Amino acid sequence: QVQLVESGGGLVQAGGSLRLSCAASGSIFSINVMGWYRQAPEKQRELVAALTSGGTTSLADSVKGRFTISRDNAKNTVYLQMNSLKPEDTAVYYCSLKFPAGVDYWGKGTLVTVSS
């Protein structure tokens, strides 16, 4: 019913930038939270950034000042602008869409590799 398609991952040198996009399709409830999580090898998945449909933003401390999350509600698309990338940002990045009452959906993930 709901599909999330991520794009924009890749290989970048430390200090570089990437922009991730995630487009949601299907039955999208207007009140929701869209965000990005990441999972590095042998680590737990962690929240990177989230943005509610009302405009409230959450950012992990490790990315504050470097990453920006934004969304286009008309297109049901969320973006993650990643600047000043570090090798420790290397991970698979997953798009997330959460509805009230705990219903959530995940994308398949896009790999971001930051070389030193």
JOHUMO-V712484 format. One record per residue. N is the residue number from 0. RES is the residue in one small letter. PSI is psi in whole degrees, -180 to 180 (999 if undefined). Layout:
# JOHUMO-V712484
N | RES | PSI
N | RES | PSI
This chain:
# JOHUMO-V712484
0 | q | -42
1 | v | 132
2 | q | 141
3 | l | 128
4 | v | 117
5 | e | 154
6 | s | 162
7 | g | -5
8 | g | 173
9 | g | -165
10 | l | 131
11 | v | 151
12 | q | 156
13 | a | 138
14 | g | -12
15 | g | -175
16 | s | 153
17 | l | 154
18 | r | 120
19 | l | 145
20 | s | 149
21 | c | 118
22 | a | 129
23 | a | 140
24 | s | 159
25 | g | -151
26 | s | 97
27 | i | 116
28 | f | 137
29 | s | -29
30 | i | 112
31 | n | 174
32 | v | 126
33 | m | 142
34 | g | -177
35 | w | 134
36 | y | 164
37 | r | 154
38 | q | 116
39 | a | 161
40 | p | 131
41 | e | 23
42 | k | 161
43 | q | 154
44 | r | 138
45 | e | 151
46 | l | 132
47 | v | -52
48 | a | 148
49 | a | 151
50 | l | 122
51 | t | 164
52 | s | -20
53 | g | -6
54 | g | 7
55 | t | 132
56 | t | 143
57 | s | 136
58 | l | 139
59 | a | 145
60 | d | -34
61 | s | -16
62 | v | -3
63 | k | 135
64 | g | -11
65 | r | -37
66 | f | 146
67 | t | 134
68 | i | 141
69 | s | 167
70 | r | 155
71 | d | 101
72 | n | -33
73 | a | -29
74 | k | 0
75 | n | 46
76 | t | 138
77 | v | 146
78 | y | 151
79 | l | 108
80 | q | 120
81 | m | 115
82 | n | 164
83 | s | 49
84 | l | 146
85 | k | 156
86 | p | -32
87 | e | -6
88 | d | -7
89 | t | 125
90 | a | 170
91 | v | 127
92 | y | 129
93 | y | 135
94 | c | 144
95 | s | 141
96 | l | 120
97 | k | 135
98 | f | 164
99 | p | 158
100 | a | 17
101 | g | 10
102 | v | 126
103 | d | 156
104 | y | 154
105 | w | 147
106 | g | 177
107 | k | -15
108 | g | 150
109 | t | 135
110 | l | 131
111 | v | 123
112 | t | 124
113 | v | 117
114 | s | 148
115 | s | 999
